[in-house]
Amino acid sequence: MAGVGALVCRVFGAASGVTAAVALAGYYKEKDSKFSFLKNTFLLNAETEAAQPPKFTKWDFNWDKRNPESENAETSKASRNIILIRHGQYNLEGEEDKDRYLTELGLEQAKITGARLAEMALPYTSISVSRMKRAIQTAHLIQQYLPEVPLLPEDSILNEGPPIPSDPESAWCKKIPKYKFSVDGARIEAAFRKYFHRAEVTQNEDSYEIVVCHANVIRYFLCRALQLPPEKWLSFSLRNASMTWIVIRPDGKVHCRGIGESGHFPADKLSVS
């Protein structure tokens, strides 16, 4: 609302301001034509805003297409905890994946996160990892602290890539060829559908799964899991070897217990690239 309408809203508050605006507009509507400027500007804005409630999207409980078709159907009773780990700091000068190995700091970061996961003493069920060198190194170092937890075969669907053009568009995204979003975006979306869903009906206990992958992938997963606009993925910043914890409830609700947690690191061990 502009002009007088905006002033009324600032004085009375957004909701009551619109009500007051409509009432005042009615008063001016009956006055002489010398009030036409107020009438045409103030009345139009007030009536338009009063008629249009704020837009929002309700939670889609069947986002994973696993809602039971019948009310009497058996449903899952357990929650899935997915702990997403970004790889440690790596050599940014490498042009090929084999040359993008963890730096000395990155190796330390992976060990610190492995120790933290062990300290949490959760009943972890598995460690999944992408097929990129920096993630593989991170996963193997983490498993040293969790020797009883199986490390699953490397999964290229979790590899790094640009998931979708960001909004607002960043200078970095502008440099990426458009086809990359089409190719990598489809793969990363497929990874989300593979790894994010409620527990199977046969699962009786809560599970805790570790997934070691990459910042862009994790940020996209976070937006999709919380049903946020996926093009906002670049609005999050994740430190190396940080933890993002998503809980998927049996009823389809999703809860975030942490985003890019890195409080277990000494200050001199923190990095973002």
Rosetta silent file (secondary structure, phi, psi, omega in degrees, C-alpha in Angstrom):
SEQUENCE: MAGVGALVCRVFGAASGVTAAVALAGYYKEKDSKFSFLKNTFLLNAETEAAQPPKFTKWDFNWDKRNPESENAETSKASRNIILIRHGQYNLEGEEDKDRYLTELGLEQAKITGARLAEMALPYTSISVSRMKRAIQTAHLIQQYLPEVPLLPEDSILNEGPPIPSDPESAWCKKIPKYKFSVDGARIEAAFRKYFHRAEVTQNEDSYEIVVCHANVIRYFLCRALQLPPEKWLSFSLRNASMTWIVIRPDGKVHCRGIGESGHFPADKLSVS
SCORE:     score description
SCORE:     0.000 S_00000001
   1 L     0.000  133.110 -177.180    0.000    0.000    0.000 S_00000001
   2 L  -108.234  168.471  172.427    1.422    3.389   -0.956 S_00000001
   3 H    60.240 -131.835 -176.971    0.864    6.968    0.222 S_00000001
   4 H   -62.607  -38.736  178.682   -1.863    7.554    2.822 S_00000001
   5 H   -56.370  -43.733  179.287   -2.763    3.864    2.882 S_00000001
   6 H   -64.550  -37.722  179.160    0.766    2.961    3.960 S_00000001
   7 H   -63.384  -42.483  178.927    0.671    5.646    6.662 S_00000001
   8 H   -61.962  -42.454  179.806   -2.569    4.237    8.109 S_00000001
   9 H   -65.676  -36.443  178.530   -1.084    0.740    8.211 S_00000001
  10 H   -67.003  -32.873 -179.007    2.058    1.973    9.970 S_00000001
  11 H   -77.880  -45.284 -172.981   -0.072    3.693   12.624 S_00000001
  12 H   -99.013  -10.572 -174.130   -2.671    0.988   13.224 S_00000001
  13 L    98.102  161.465 -172.601   -0.754   -2.175   12.183 S_00000001
  14 H   -59.857  -52.438 -174.840   -1.093   -4.236    9.023 S_00000001
  15 H   -70.065  -53.687 -178.485   -4.483   -5.922    9.692 S_00000001
  16 H   -67.605  -27.960  179.153   -6.283   -3.078   11.503 S_00000001
  17 H   -64.600  -38.566  178.470   -4.633   -0.599    9.126 S_00000001
  18 H   -65.570  -40.968  178.633   -6.366   -2.188    6.148 S_00000001
  19 H   -61.862  -46.328  179.335   -9.740   -2.030    7.963 S_00000001
  20 H   -64.044  -36.455 -179.233   -9.212    1.612    8.845 S_00000001
  21 H   -62.543  -44.206  179.653   -8.089    2.316    5.308 S_00000001
  22 H   -63.733  -41.587  179.102  -11.306    0.936    3.841 S_00000001
  23 H   -62.842  -46.323  178.883  -13.416    2.962    6.291 S_00000001
  24 H   -64.581  -35.926  179.414  -11.578    6.201    5.520 S_00000001
  25 H   -62.215  -39.014  177.714  -11.811    5.443    1.819 S_00000001
  26 H   -62.729  -36.667  178.110  -15.591    5.249    2.122 S_00000001
  27 H   -64.659  -48.428 -178.751  -15.633    8.664    3.761 S_00000001
  28 H   -67.190  -23.634 -177.075  -13.543   10.226    1.018 S_00000001
  29 H   -66.140  -28.175 -177.101  -15.673    8.570   -1.609 S_00000001
  30 L   -90.641   -6.961 -176.129  -18.650   10.740   -0.648 S_00000001
  31 L   -83.731  175.505 -179.554  -16.749   14.018   -0.634 S_00000001
  32 L   -60.209  161.022 -177.301  -16.255   16.619   -3.292 S_00000001
  33 H   -63.378  -13.012  178.190  -14.126   15.864   -6.328 S_00000001
  34 H   -65.263  -14.678  176.709  -11.250   17.816   -4.764 S_00000001
  35 H   -94.454   11.609 -174.089  -10.563   14.583   -2.880 S_00000001
  36 H   -59.869  -35.136  179.660  -10.292   12.579   -6.116 S_00000001
  37 H   -61.770  -46.586  177.978   -6.544   12.102   -5.743 S_00000001
  38 H   -63.431  -42.416 -177.469   -6.997   10.520   -2.313 S_00000001
  39 H   -63.447  -48.552 -175.021   -9.955    8.519   -3.511 S_00000001
  40 H   -68.111  -35.040 -178.525   -8.280    7.130   -6.616 S_00000001
  41 H   -87.217  -53.016 -173.132   -4.998    6.253   -4.894 S_00000001
  42 H   -70.587  -45.811 -178.248   -5.998    5.454   -1.332 S_00000001
  43 H   -64.672  -45.017 -177.971   -9.324    3.695   -2.024 S_00000001
  44 H   -61.709  -46.272 -179.575   -7.927    1.488   -4.787 S_00000001
  45 H   -64.966  -42.743 -176.646   -4.967    0.320   -2.699 S_00000001
  46 H   -65.322  -47.903 -177.137   -7.058   -0.249    0.441 S_00000001
  47 H   -68.041  -35.941  179.822   -9.824   -2.237   -1.227 S_00000001
  48 H   -65.321  -46.666 -178.854   -7.366   -4.317   -3.260 S_00000001
  49 H   -69.305  -34.764  179.581   -5.269   -5.327   -0.235 S_00000001
  50 H   -67.047  -28.623 -176.403   -8.337   -5.992    1.907 S_00000001
  51 H   -86.084  -11.174 -175.187   -9.695   -8.377   -0.732 S_00000001
  52 L  -119.907  100.411  177.774   -6.497  -10.415   -1.109 S_00000001
  53 L   -67.328  157.293  178.996   -5.383  -12.463    1.927 S_00000001
  54 L   -61.356  143.995 -178.446   -1.674  -13.404    2.127 S_00000001
  55 L   -89.410  142.286  173.610   -0.755  -16.458    0.100 S_00000001
  56 L  -154.466  160.513 -179.292    0.790  -19.556    1.647 S_00000001
  57 L  -110.425  127.128  178.040    1.138  -23.218    0.796 S_00000001
  58 L   -73.204  155.560 -179.470   -0.188  -25.880    3.151 S_00000001
  59 L   -66.177  130.554  177.127    1.981  -28.827    4.081 S_00000001
  60 L   -91.342  103.682 -178.137    1.681  -31.741    1.679 S_00000001
  61 L   -70.336  -17.953 -178.995    1.554  -34.808    3.924 S_00000001
  62 L  -105.838   35.332 -177.123    1.817  -37.095    0.913 S_00000001
  63 L   -62.680  -28.046  179.146    5.001  -35.525   -0.441 S_00000001
  64 L  -100.351    7.848  177.486    6.705  -38.940   -0.658 S_00000001
  65 L    60.683   32.094 -178.344    3.592  -40.648   -2.107 S_00000001
  66 L  -119.607   15.220  173.133    3.502  -43.073    0.845 S_00000001
  67 L   -66.909  138.803  178.407    0.278  -42.094    2.540 S_00000001
  68 L   -64.956  141.285 -179.426   -1.918  -45.169    3.042 S_00000001
  69 L   -74.224  -22.663 -179.944   -4.813  -45.352    0.596 S_00000001
  70 L  -122.147  146.132  178.823   -7.153  -46.615    3.317 S_00000001
  71 L   -63.813  -25.100 -178.716   -7.640  -45.341    6.884 S_00000001
  72 L   -91.362   -0.657 -178.140   -7.375  -48.937    8.090 S_00000001
  73 L   -70.069  149.697  178.879   -4.119  -49.609    6.250 S_00000001
  74 L   -70.301  137.105 -178.663   -1.041  -50.397    8.287 S_00000001
  75 L  -121.981  162.451  178.388    1.305  -47.428    8.677 S_00000001
  76 L   -67.452  149.227  179.286    4.904  -46.944    9.707 S_00000001
  77 L  -117.530   -1.443 -175.052    5.599  -46.381   13.406 S_00000001
  78 L  -114.266  157.625  176.211    9.245  -45.329   13.200 S_00000001
  79 L  -104.021  149.021  173.782   11.062  -42.135   12.230 S_00000001
  80 E  -104.926  124.108  174.704   14.012  -41.871    9.878 S_00000001
  81 E  -102.399  119.997  179.580   16.863  -39.607   10.968 S_00000001
  82 E  -112.652  115.418 -178.340   19.073  -38.554    8.077 S_00000001
  83 E  -105.171  106.311 -176.825   22.338  -36.901    9.117 S_00000001
  84 E   -89.474  124.756 -179.232   23.879  -35.167    6.126 S_00000001
  85 E  -113.538  123.940  171.750   27.628  -34.539    6.355 S_00000001
  86 E   -79.214  144.469  178.153   29.440  -32.194    4.025 S_00000001
  87 L   -61.106  164.705  176.683   32.943  -33.361    3.077 S_00000001
  88 L   -74.235  173.162  178.643   36.031  -31.717    4.579 S_00000001
  89 L   -57.646  141.640 -176.706   38.021  -28.908    2.981 S_00000001
  90 E  -134.824  169.438 -179.406   39.627  -30.003   -0.298 S_00000001
  91 L   -69.922  109.295 -175.519   42.159  -28.919   -2.899 S_00000001
  92 L   -78.966  -11.789 -176.414   40.328  -26.322   -4.996 S_00000001
  93 L   -85.739  -11.534 -179.996   43.026  -26.193   -7.662 S_00000001
  94 L   -70.395  132.837  179.742   42.392  -29.711   -8.932 S_00000001
  95 L   -87.244  -30.323  177.912   40.686  -29.817  -12.313 S_00000001
  96 L  -107.987  159.010 -175.257   39.726  -33.482  -12.126 S_00000001
  97 H   -58.499  -38.339 -177.892   37.984  -35.255   -9.267 S_00000001
  98 H   -62.652  -22.741 -179.857   41.061  -37.364   -8.439 S_00000001
  99 H   -93.431   -3.860 -179.402   42.983  -34.139   -7.771 S_00000001
 100 L   -98.728   62.124 -177.767   40.306  -32.694   -5.495 S_00000001
 101 L   -90.464  164.790 -179.340   41.461  -34.523   -2.397 S_00000001
 102 E   -66.640  140.741  172.502   41.146  -33.370    1.214 S_00000001
 103 L   -76.752  175.505  175.762   43.669  -30.867    2.511 S_00000001
 104 H   -58.672  -40.154  177.485   45.413  -31.419    5.834 S_00000001
 105 H   -65.474  -41.288  179.500   42.692  -29.301    7.423 S_00000001
 106 H   -60.880  -38.927  177.217   40.025  -31.309    5.607 S_00000001
 107 H   -63.189  -42.091  178.358   41.436  -34.557    6.991 S_00000001
 108 H   -64.898  -41.680 -178.901   41.317  -33.114   10.515 S_00000001
 109 H   -61.576  -42.911  179.160   37.764  -31.891   10.018 S_00000001
 110 H   -61.522  -41.155  179.226   36.566  -35.331    8.949 S_00000001
 111 H   -66.753  -39.998  179.986   38.158  -36.898   12.025 S_00000001
 112 H   -63.584  -41.411  178.861   36.628  -34.290   14.338 S_00000001
 113 H   -69.826  -37.499  175.267   33.174  -34.958   12.906 S_00000001
 114 H   -59.787  -43.362  178.521   33.718  -38.714   13.151 S_00000001
 115 H   -64.127  -37.971  179.250   34.601  -38.307   16.837 S_00000001
 116 H   -66.095  -42.732  178.522   31.509  -36.147   17.354 S_00000001
 117 H   -62.938  -39.635  177.806   29.225  -38.737   15.752 S_00000001
 118 H   -65.703  -39.217  179.178   30.749  -41.438   17.949 S_00000001
 119 H   -63.980  -33.384  179.166   30.258  -39.238   21.000 S_00000001
 120 H   -67.960  -24.299  172.819   26.564  -38.854   20.139 S_00000001
 121 L    53.121   44.957  176.394   26.316  -42.664   20.425 S_00000001
 122 L   -88.386  155.290  179.525   23.253  -43.041   18.217 S_00000001
 123 L   -79.038   71.959 -177.403   22.265  -46.431   16.762 S_00000001
 124 E   -62.812  141.449 -178.154   23.504  -45.621   13.253 S_00000001
 125 E  -102.487  -28.766 -176.908   22.354  -48.005   10.571 S_00000001
 126 E  -167.313  163.495  171.760   24.542  -47.064    7.599 S_00000001
 127 E  -124.719  117.706  175.318   26.901  -44.574    5.959 S_00000001
 128 E  -102.622  153.829 -176.284   26.131  -43.580    2.382 S_00000001
 129 E  -152.550  149.545  175.611   28.575  -41.569    0.285 S_00000001
 130 L   -71.834 -179.725 -178.162   28.897  -39.995   -3.143 S_00000001
 131 L  -100.494   14.503 -179.246   31.465  -41.223   -5.647 S_00000001
 132 L   -93.594  143.681 -170.140   33.652  -38.091   -5.459 S_00000001
 133 H   -54.549  -46.503 -175.969   37.109  -38.363   -3.886 S_00000001
 134 H   -64.140  -33.889  177.764   36.667  -35.713   -1.177 S_00000001
 135 H   -74.541  -40.452  179.416   33.441  -37.307    0.043 S_00000001
 136 H   -61.397  -45.809  177.975   34.892  -40.822   -0.040 S_00000001
 137 H   -58.568  -44.338 -179.164   37.890  -39.728    2.027 S_00000001
 138 H   -62.267  -44.811 -177.943   35.590  -38.030    4.533 S_00000001
 139 H   -63.723  -41.521 -179.069   33.333  -41.093    4.838 S_00000001
 140 H   -66.125  -37.736  177.935   36.251  -43.482    5.396 S_00000001
 141 H   -68.793  -37.659  177.197   37.696  -41.265    8.129 S_00000001
 142 H   -64.300  -41.671 -178.075   34.299  -41.022    9.817 S_00000001
 143 H   -64.548  -23.813  176.458   33.891  -44.796    9.720 S_00000001
 144 L   -59.817  -27.352  179.087   37.131  -45.197   11.656 S_00000001
 145 L   -92.951  -10.859  179.756   35.210  -43.801   14.627 S_00000001
 146 L  -131.140   61.759 -172.275   32.133  -45.928   13.845 S_00000001
 147 L   -62.764  -20.965 -179.288   33.649  -49.299   12.882 S_00000001
 148 L   -85.701   -8.759 -177.047   30.400  -51.204   13.467 S_00000001
 149 L   -92.700  123.550 -177.835   28.428  -49.055   11.013 S_00000001
 150 L   -67.940  135.581  173.563   28.455  -50.415    7.435 S_00000001
 151 E   -93.634  113.581 -175.570   29.801  -48.133    4.711 S_00000001
 152 L   -75.019  161.586  178.157   27.558  -48.666    1.695 S_00000001
 153 L   -57.145  146.405 -179.167   28.833  -48.721   -1.901 S_00000001
 154 L   -59.127  140.797 -174.590   29.597  -45.305   -3.370 S_00000001
 155 L  -124.425  108.038 -176.168   26.562  -43.729   -5.027 S_00000001
 156 H   -66.252  -16.517  179.067   27.180  -41.313   -7.909 S_00000001
 157 H   -65.594  -18.305  179.348   23.629  -39.992   -7.634 S_00000001
 158 H   -92.459    2.012 -178.064   24.905  -38.059   -4.577 S_00000001
 159 L   -60.453  158.170  179.979   27.707  -36.347   -6.518 S_00000001
 160 L   -67.886  157.070  177.597   28.046  -32.572   -6.433 S_00000001
 161 L   169.547  166.291  176.840   26.364  -30.362   -9.036 S_00000001
 162 L   -82.663  116.570 -173.356   24.114  -27.331   -9.492 S_00000001
 163 L   -75.691  -37.776 -174.050   20.558  -28.480   -8.642 S_00000001
 164 L  -166.627  147.274  176.744   18.484  -25.569   -9.947 S_00000001
 165 L   -56.682  135.305 -176.614   19.010  -21.893  -10.856 S_00000001
 166 L   -81.614  156.368  175.108   18.986  -19.894   -7.637 S_00000001
 167 L  -136.185  113.146    4.268   16.611  -17.042   -6.838 S_00000001
 168 L   -69.675  150.623 -177.311   17.956  -14.436   -6.422 S_00000001
 169 L   -70.627  133.667 -179.967   20.419  -15.458   -9.084 S_00000001
 170 L   -94.283  161.887  177.169   24.025  -15.401   -7.934 S_00000001
 171 H   -62.055  -33.367  179.164   27.066  -14.403   -9.950 S_00000001
 172 H   -65.231  -44.593 -179.223   28.246  -18.010   -9.582 S_00000001
 173 H   -64.780  -32.353 -179.194   25.036  -19.426  -11.069 S_00000001
 174 H   -63.471  -26.112 -178.080   25.258  -17.060  -14.032 S_00000001
 175 L   -82.894  -11.318 -175.339   28.531  -18.715  -15.065 S_00000001
 176 L   -85.369  128.980  176.368   27.048  -22.222  -15.153 S_00000001
 177 L   -57.882  139.868 -174.985   25.889  -23.528  -18.558 S_00000001
 178 H   -58.683  -33.344 -177.792   22.114  -23.972  -18.569 S_00000001
 179 H   -65.314  -25.343 -179.904   22.336  -27.640  -19.537 S_00000001
 180 H   -63.483  -38.700  177.651   24.152  -28.370  -16.262 S_00000001
 181 H   -65.010  -37.075 -179.852   21.044  -27.479  -14.282 S_00000001
 182 H   -67.787  -44.710 -176.742   18.986  -29.767  -16.492 S_00000001
 183 H   -76.285  -56.922 -178.146   21.365  -32.734  -16.197 S_00000001
 184 H   -69.062  -34.970 -179.918   22.614  -32.402  -12.622 S_00000001
 185 H   -61.466  -42.381  178.496   19.307  -31.050  -11.359 S_00000001
 186 H   -64.052  -40.721  179.228   17.425  -34.141  -12.509 S_00000001
 187 H   -65.404  -44.481 -178.551   20.013  -36.402  -10.879 S_00000001
 188 H   -67.777  -35.952  174.905   19.966  -34.525   -7.558 S_00000001
 189 H   -64.856  -39.538  176.638   16.177  -34.553   -7.509 S_00000001
 190 H   -63.150  -36.767  177.426   16.306  -38.311   -8.107 S_00000001
 191 H   -64.509  -39.945  177.360   18.719  -38.590   -5.166 S_00000001
 192 H   -60.158  -46.071 -178.174   16.247  -36.733   -2.970 S_00000001
 193 H   -67.360  -28.729  178.759   13.467  -39.131   -3.902 S_00000001
 194 H   -74.488  -43.316 -171.617   15.720  -42.113   -3.263 S_00000001
 195 H   -96.444  -18.282 -175.870   16.986  -41.055    0.164 S_00000001
 196 L  -114.399  109.211  176.688   14.114  -38.985    1.547 S_00000001
 197 L  -168.883  162.355  178.524   10.882  -40.756    2.410 S_00000001
 198 L   -71.337  164.925 -176.062    9.158  -42.025    5.530 S_00000001
 199 L   -64.971  154.431  175.420   10.114  -45.383    7.018 S_00000001
 200 L   -68.169  156.953 -179.379    8.800  -48.642    5.633 S_00000001
 201 L   -59.517  -31.320 -177.422    5.853  -50.256    7.406 S_00000001
 202 L   -77.939   -9.081 -179.055    8.140  -53.074    8.538 S_00000001
 203 L   -82.262  120.107 -176.354   10.509  -50.676   10.357 S_00000001
 204 L  -101.492  -23.641 -178.985    9.765  -50.756   14.087 S_00000001
 205 L  -115.778  150.285  176.652   12.639  -48.702   15.511 S_00000001
 206 L   -60.893  140.986  179.588   13.865  -45.221   14.616 S_00000001
 207 E  -110.834  154.393 -179.741   16.810  -45.287   12.212 S_00000001
 208 E  -131.873  105.514 -174.020   19.843  -43.003   12.026 S_00000001
 209 E  -111.938  132.657  178.704   21.469  -42.858    8.615 S_00000001
 210 E   -99.899  131.069  178.170   24.625  -40.902    7.758 S_00000001
 211 E  -126.510  115.246 -179.551   24.955  -39.490    4.234 S_00000001
 212 E   -98.574  115.305 -179.316   28.301  -37.944    3.252 S_00000001
 213 E  -150.370 -129.487 -164.382   27.996  -35.692    0.219 S_00000001
 214 L  -135.075  159.123 -172.661   28.231  -32.060   -0.892 S_00000001
 215 H   -59.736  -49.204 -177.909   27.047  -28.554   -0.016 S_00000001
 216 H   -62.159  -41.174 -179.854   24.851  -27.916   -3.061 S_00000001
 217 H   -64.676  -45.826 -178.686   23.218  -31.319   -2.748 S_00000001
 218 H   -63.959  -42.357 -178.758   22.582  -30.917    0.986 S_00000001
 219 H   -65.214  -38.442  176.432   21.135  -27.429    0.587 S_00000001
 220 H   -66.525  -44.983  176.969   18.763  -28.627   -2.114 S_00000001
 221 H   -55.609  -42.698 -177.889   17.739  -31.622    0.012 S_00000001
 222 H   -60.966  -47.592  178.779   17.029  -29.269    2.909 S_00000001
 223 H   -62.511  -44.438 -178.192   14.698  -27.060    0.857 S_00000001
 224 H   -66.409  -41.371 -177.690   12.871  -30.027   -0.646 S_00000001
 225 H   -66.089  -36.145 -178.884   12.480  -31.833    2.681 S_00000001
 226 L   -91.672    5.042 -179.829   11.033  -28.749    4.398 S_00000001
 227 L    56.931   40.622  171.961    8.872  -27.901    1.351 S_00000001
 228 L   -92.318  158.190  177.498   10.608  -24.562    0.901 S_00000001
 229 L   -55.824  119.299 -174.018   11.018  -23.052   -2.571 S_00000001
 230 H   -62.401  -23.957  179.923   13.890  -25.169   -3.970 S_00000001
 231 H   -72.344   -2.876  176.603   15.387  -22.188   -5.813 S_00000001
 232 H   -90.636    9.130 -174.471   16.313  -20.767   -2.378 S_00000001
 233 H   -57.357  -32.108 -176.176   18.959  -23.477   -1.866 S_00000001
 234 H   -79.679   -0.124  178.506   21.849  -21.045   -2.232 S_00000001
 235 H   -77.747  -11.681  179.580   20.568  -18.997    0.724 S_00000001
 236 L  -101.195  145.863  174.755   22.204  -21.479    3.131 S_00000001
 237 L  -119.719  132.113 -177.070   25.906  -21.683    3.902 S_00000001
 238 L  -122.124  127.565  177.175   27.431  -24.949    5.138 S_00000001
 239 L   -76.291  158.610  178.491   30.865  -25.314    6.700 S_00000001
 240 L   -61.885  137.586  179.133   33.121  -28.203    5.771 S_00000001
 241 L    61.697   20.810  177.071   32.352  -31.452    7.617 S_00000001
 242 L   -79.547  166.473 -176.606   29.263  -29.851    9.182 S_00000001
 243 E  -117.622  130.591  173.198   26.111  -31.821   10.064 S_00000001
 244 E  -120.354  122.393 -168.572   22.562  -31.187    8.851 S_00000001
 245 E  -114.809  117.090  179.500   20.003  -33.365   10.616 S_00000001
 246 E  -114.793  134.664  176.633   16.579  -34.116    9.109 S_00000001
 247 E  -114.940  127.675  177.747   13.893  -36.232   10.810 S_00000001
 248 E  -109.029  114.020 -176.330   11.077  -37.796    8.764 S_00000001
 249 L   -80.378  160.006  179.826    8.095  -38.729   10.928 S_00000001
 250 L   -62.043  -27.073 -177.752    5.738  -41.656   10.211 S_00000001
 251 L   -88.268    4.510  178.708    2.868  -39.256    9.451 S_00000001
 252 L    96.271   -3.723  175.372    4.823  -37.410    6.756 S_00000001
 253 L   -75.645  150.485 -179.851    5.917  -34.465    8.871 S_00000001
 254 E  -126.319  133.726 -176.844    9.554  -33.407    8.557 S_00000001
 255 E  -124.822  137.744  178.411   11.600  -31.840   11.331 S_00000001
 256 E  -106.087  117.719 -178.870   15.018  -30.186   11.095 S_00000001
 257 E   -93.715   -9.585  178.425   17.204  -30.681   14.159 S_00000001
 258 E   179.862  143.616  178.295   20.195  -28.779   12.820 S_00000001
 259 E  -123.406  116.394  176.927   21.536  -26.996    9.750 S_00000001
 260 E    57.697   39.496 -178.156   25.269  -27.007    9.103 S_00000001
 261 E   -63.438  129.503 -179.387   26.130  -27.724   12.726 S_00000001
 262 L  -142.546   20.905 -179.326   29.812  -27.101   13.381 S_00000001
 263 L   -67.523  -12.526  179.523   29.923  -26.293   17.081 S_00000001
 264 L   -84.477   -1.584  179.392   32.134  -29.316   17.687 S_00000001
 265 L   -95.157  140.276  166.327   35.027  -27.631   15.828 S_00000001
 266 L   -63.163  153.482 -175.917   37.682  -25.383   17.389 S_00000001
 267 H   -57.279  -34.560 -176.766   37.551  -21.937   15.785 S_00000001
 268 H   -80.502    0.441  178.612   40.795  -22.498   13.884 S_00000001
 269 H  -107.341    5.461 -177.812   39.401  -25.648   12.212 S_00000001
 270 L   -87.507  140.671  174.193   36.390  -23.965   10.568 S_00000001
 271 L  -157.949  161.738 -179.954   36.170  -23.408    6.818 S_00000001
 272 L  -120.599   -6.337 -178.110   33.522  -23.123    4.128 S_00000001
 273 L  -143.763    0.000    0.000   35.421  -24.005    0.946 S_00000001
